[in-house]
Amino acid sequence: MQEKVHHLVFNHPSFDNHEQVVFCHDPDTGLKAIIGIHSTVLGPALGGTRMWPYEDESIALWDVLRLSRGMSFKASLAGLNLGGGKAVIIADSRTDKTPEMMRAFGRYVNSLSGRYITAEDVGIKEADIRYVKEVTDYVTGIPLEMGGSGDPSPVTAYGVFVGIKAAAKHRWGSENLAGRKVLVQGVGNVGITLVEHLTNAGAEVWVQDVYADRVEEAVAKYRAKPFNGHFAEAEVDIYAPCALGATLNDETIPALRCAIVAGAANNQLADENRHAKMIEERGILYCPDFLINAGGLINVYSEIAKYDRQEALRRTENIYNTLLEVISIAEQQHITTHQAAYVKAQERIQNHKKSLVHS
Ligand SMILES: NC(=O)c1ccc[n+]([C@@H]2O[C@H](COP(=O)([O-])OP(=O)(O)OC[C@H]3O[C@@H](n4cnc5c(N)ncnc54)[C@H](O)[C@@H]3O)[C@@H](O)[C@H]2O)c1
């Protein structure tokens, strides 16, 4: 008899009522991808595609389910008429990626007829999105010269920066970051622009990345300092996770020496409720990732909603007020900032669902 396998898809701990999960395979190009559509209640499920050499496909599935669910809450909190979705491609972006693979992926996106709309994420750049655009219109973050809004990561970085200022205002009574010590973990598309904003604001910035060339660029361009120790032990005011998720976990939280965690990475909390509580108990202010990293989504949404860059930046600046509101709800209701953001996001989705039923 076949051994019973747990946690396939429907009973996966991160499944959380996903509407659709699509496994894509194209042997000719080596494409292996998973598209997660968590919710289309507020609109089409929009979320970027991540390319990463996952050790095995169960980790890729875990990642895509958590990411697409997070997109539902991100869109809802940002007030966008979008659902939540995300895709992962199991491959190494530095060695495996080809135009043919990106086109094959685009054909899968196209087959979903607009239920899922893709964009950039880790390992996927604007140049790759061009190939996807050749075969489907269900793609955003397309280059400016092709009529799109371009790479969303500078706007994501701006939103995180605005969020950091709001967190500083709450924590220290002033949003002035001059002299504040910040560790930016991951100096990729988002991280490098965040370093620029922080440096311009007078912060002392440390950087860390698995690729030496990324660190060298941050040092050369912005006089950032390389940080070589374990990130959790960095004696900084602010830890800004801008690499991959789950860096806040049982091992790292007790070691943290910062006062604020605020970064772009999705799913920073390995176990969202338990670890949000652990951080709060340590007296550290956690800025919910899906709230402060919404700038990129707001920017790519401009391609659908037809607003301009200035409007995207204005909407992104609203992250400041939303974060302060969420912190205030958390304090009043004695819940974590993560829970407060989650409840606020769910409220809008549930209200919209009810209005659909009654209309
Ligand atoms: N690009 C966007 O607009 C956007 C929007 C919202 C959220 N995010 C999230 O922000 C994060 C960064 O996105 P990006 O577009 O800058 O990706 P990226 O691939 O350009 O950069 C990620 C960087 O992190 C580095 N990295 C990976 N593991 C690391 C580790 N253990 N320690 C240190 N560095 C490590 C990588 O080498 C890379 O340089 C991701 O979690 C992404 O999901 C991005």
The ligand as an SDF file (V2000), in Angstrom:
LIG
                    3D

 44 48  0  0  0  0  0  0  0  0999 V2000
   10.6920   43.9800   -6.1270 N   0  0  0  0  0  0  0  0  0  0  0  0
    9.6300   44.4820   -5.5190 C   0  0  0  0  0  0  0  0  0  0  0  0
    9.0460   45.4880   -5.9580 O   0  0  0  0  0  0  0  0  0  0  0  0
    9.1140   43.8450   -4.2590 C   0  0  0  0  0  0  0  0  0  0  0  0
    7.8570   44.2140   -3.7950 C   0  0  0  0  0  0  0  0  0  0  0  0
    7.4030   43.6990   -2.5750 C   0  0  0  0  0  0  0  0  0  0  0  0
    8.1940   42.7960   -1.8850 C   0  0  0  0  0  0  0  0  0  0  0  0
    9.4030   42.4350   -2.3850 N   0  0  0  0  0  0  0  0  0  0  0  0
   10.2040   41.4930   -1.6020 C   0  0  0  0  0  0  0  0  0  0  0  0
   11.4110   42.1450   -1.2280 O   0  0  0  0  0  0  0  0  0  0  0  0
   12.4850   41.2030   -1.2160 C   0  0  0  0  0  0  0  0  0  0  0  0
   13.5910   41.6880   -2.1480 C   0  0  0  0  0  0  0  0  0  0  0  0
   13.0810   41.7980   -3.4770 O   0  0  0  0  0  0  0  0  0  0  0  0
   14.0230   42.2400   -4.6900 P   0  0  0  0  0  0  0  0  0  0  0  0
   13.1210   42.5010   -5.8280 O   0  0  0  0  0  0  0  0  0  0  0  0
   14.9610   43.2850   -4.2220 O   0  0  0  0  0  0  0  0  0  0  0  0
   14.8100   40.9010   -4.9780 O   0  0  0  0  0  0  0  0  0  0  0  0
   16.3240   40.7270   -5.5290 P   0  0  0  0  0  0  0  0  0  0  0  0
   16.4450   39.3290   -5.9870 O   0  0  0  0  0  0  0  0  0  0  0  0
   16.6580   41.8070   -6.4910 O   0  0  0  0  0  0  0  0  0  0  0  0
   17.1920   40.9640   -4.2090 O   0  0  0  0  0  0  0  0  0  0  0  0
   17.2330   40.0740   -3.1700 C   0  0  0  0  0  0  0  0  0  0  0  0
   18.6640   40.1020   -2.6640 C   0  0  0  0  0  0  0  0  0  0  0  0
   18.7410   39.3530   -1.4460 O   0  0  0  0  0  0  0  0  0  0  0  0
   19.9390   38.6010   -1.4710 C   0  0  0  0  0  0  0  0  0  0  0  0
   19.8320   37.4990   -0.5210 N   0  0  0  0  0  0  0  0  0  0  0  0
   19.1890   36.3150   -0.6570 C   0  0  0  0  0  0  0  0  0  0  0  0
   19.3260   35.5690    0.4590 N   0  0  0  0  0  0  0  0  0  0  0  0
   20.0630   36.3160    1.3130 C   0  0  0  0  0  0  0  0  0  0  0  0
   20.5390   36.1280    2.6410 C   0  0  0  0  0  0  0  0  0  0  0  0
   20.2900   34.9860    3.2930 N   0  0  0  0  0  0  0  0  0  0  0  0
   21.2780   37.0980    3.2220 N   0  0  0  0  0  0  0  0  0  0  0  0
   21.5350   38.2490    2.5650 C   0  0  0  0  0  0  0  0  0  0  0  0
   21.1190   38.4930    1.3060 N   0  0  0  0  0  0  0  0  0  0  0  0
   20.3940   37.5420    0.6930 C   0  0  0  0  0  0  0  0  0  0  0  0
   20.0870   38.1820   -2.9220 C   0  0  0  0  0  0  0  0  0  0  0  0
   21.4180   37.8350   -3.2250 O   0  0  0  0  0  0  0  0  0  0  0  0
   19.6450   39.4560   -3.6560 C   0  0  0  0  0  0  0  0  0  0  0  0
   20.7320   40.3360   -3.8970 O   0  0  0  0  0  0  0  0  0  0  0  0
   11.8420   39.8700   -1.6010 C   0  0  0  0  0  0  0  0  0  0  0  0
   11.4600   39.1700   -0.4480 O   0  0  0  0  0  0  0  0  0  0  0  0
   10.6160   40.2720   -2.3830 C   0  0  0  0  0  0  0  0  0  0  0  0
    9.6090   39.2830   -2.3530 O   0  0  0  0  0  0  0  0  0  0  0  0
    9.8860   42.9320   -3.5490 C   0  0  0  0  0  0  0  0  0  0  0  0
  1  2  1  0
  2  3  2  0
  2  4  1  0
  4  5  1  0
  4 44  2  0
  5  6  2  0
  6  7  1  0
  7  8  2  0
  8  9  1  0
  8 44  1  0
  9 10  1  0
  9 42  1  0
 10 11  1  0
 11 12  1  0
 11 40  1  0
 12 13  1  0
 13 14  1  0
 14 15  2  0
 14 16  1  0
 14 17  1  0
 17 18  1  0
 18 19  2  0
 18 20  1  0
 18 21  1  0
 21 22  1  0
 22 23  1  0
 23 24  1  0
 23 38  1  0
 24 25  1  0
 25 26  1  0
 25 36  1  0
 26 27  1  0
 26 35  1  0
 27 28  2  0
 28 29  1  0
 29 30  1  0
 29 35  2  0
 30 31  1  0
 30 32  2  0
 32 33  1  0
 33 34  2  0
 34 35  1  0
 36 37  1  0
 36 38  1  0
 38 39  1  0
 40 41  1  0
 40 42  1  0
 42 43  1  0
M  CHG  2   8   1  16  -1
M  END
$$$$
